[in-house]
């Protein structure tokens, strides 16, 4: 997959089917997602709409086909967390380790910073060398691991948490729109 042939753009409801298809194997075949049933196309469209209202959801296209996506959403619901967000990236199985995840995250993190968010947080089920490697490469630092926090595919799973600053500013935050 040649990086010159990628296109990253804002997602819309019309991308829900492709995003749902990319995500489904993560739900059914791995412990990477703690969901037990893949979301329907309608549910994925609702997720895209919610993310784009307050944060961001981007898709990666290659030769006119969506091959990955990344999004940000609220980290926690309490007011003090409103300048922090949780981020995720998913790529089609055949497109991993080709630079698409980095490209999506660069664009997503820039967009979230433009919107006034200060900190990005990501959780990943362990073991997951590809995800931990990507997050390290993108400047995320480990902040803790929740041991045996989820049960999936017949085993207890740990979740590692990483975070990174989106802006070096120490100034008080501006109220988000």
C-alpha positions, 0 to 999 in steps of 0.5 A: 500500500503506497502512502502516496495513494492514501486519502484521509478524510472525515467519515460520514454515515455512508462509510458505516458499512465499510467501518463495520466490516473492518471492525467485525473481525476484531470483535468476533475473532480477537480479544482486541475489542471487548464487544461480544457482537459486531455493531450493525451498519446502523449502529456504526453510523450512529457512532460515526455521527456521535464522534464527529459531533464532538471529536473526530472520525476519519477514514483511510482510503486506498484506491477508492476503498476504505481500508481503515479508520480512527476516531476520538471520543470522550474519555470519561463523562465528568466535566473535568475530563472534557479536554481529554479524549480516548482514541482508537484506530482499526485497519483492514487485516491485510493493511496492517504495518504499512503506515496507515495506522500512523497516518490516520493517528497523525491526522486524528491527533492534529484534528483533536488538538485543533478542537481544543483537546489536550490529552489523548488516551488509548487502551489496548488488550494485551498482548498486542505488540502491533498496537503497543508499538504503534502507540509508542511510535506516536508518542504515547507513554504507558500509564498503567495496566488493568489486570484481568479486567475483561473476560473474552474468548475463555480467558481473563484479559489485561488492558494497558493504558497509554496517553500523550499530550496533544499540545505542549501548552500549560495554559488553562483550557478554552471551553470546548464548543 
